[in-house]
């Protein structure tokens, strides 16, 4: 399994006229070492609320895995962090 090196960013929103505060968007960047520092890999997983539904976005320039369980581990970690 890979070592998860995650940094989180939460976007909070307050309802108009209410005192309810909730998380609107969550963004987590996962990093992994490569052969050299120049090839450090980052995978960004985030949520985006378009007013109707909350979508999950995945972006990366390059992310290499040798075991599908590594990707499953990242998605399970994001699921917990984003309360999905």
N, C-alpha and C positions, 0 to 999 in steps of 0.2 A: 504494500500500500504506500501511497505517497504521503508526504508530510504536508498538512494543510497550513499555508501561510496566508491568512485572510485579513483583509482590512475592510471594515464596514462603513457605510454611509447611510444614515437614515434621514428621510424627509418627513417632518411632522406637519400636520395640518390641523387647524382649529376650525370647527364648524362656526359659521356666522351666527352670532347671537347665543351660541351655546358655549359651554365650558368643556365639551368633550374634545380631547386631543387624541389623534390616532396617527399611526404610521401610514403614510400615503405611498411612499416608494422606498425600496431597500436596494442597495447596491453593494456587492461584495466582490472584491478582486482577489483571486487566488493566484499565487505565484509558485513557480517551481524552477529549480536550478537546471541549467543545461550544461553542456560540455564546458562552455566558457561564459563569463559574465555578459558578454555581448549578446548572447542568445537566451538570456533570462526570459522565461515565458510567463505571460499573464493571461488569465481567463477571467473575464468580467461577467458576472451573472447579476441581473437586476430585475426589478419589477417596475411596471409602468401602469398607472391607472388612467384610462382614457375617459373616465366618467361613467362608463358602463360596466367595465370589467377590469380586472387586474391581470396583466400579461407578464410573462417571464421572457426576458431577452438574454441571449448569450452572445458575447462577442469576444473575439481574439484575433490576433494576427497569426499566431501559430500556437497550438497546444498538442503536445505529443504524449500518448499513453501507450503502455505495452500491455496493460490489463484493463478490461472494461470495468472492473470493480473500482479502479481509481476514479473514473468519471461518476460512477454511482455514489461513491463516498462524497464527492463534491456536491452532487445534487441533494443528497440527504442532509449534508451540512447546511446548504442554503435553505432547504425546506424548514429546518429548525430556526435559523436566524430570521427568516422572513415570515415565520408563523403561517406557513401555507398548509 
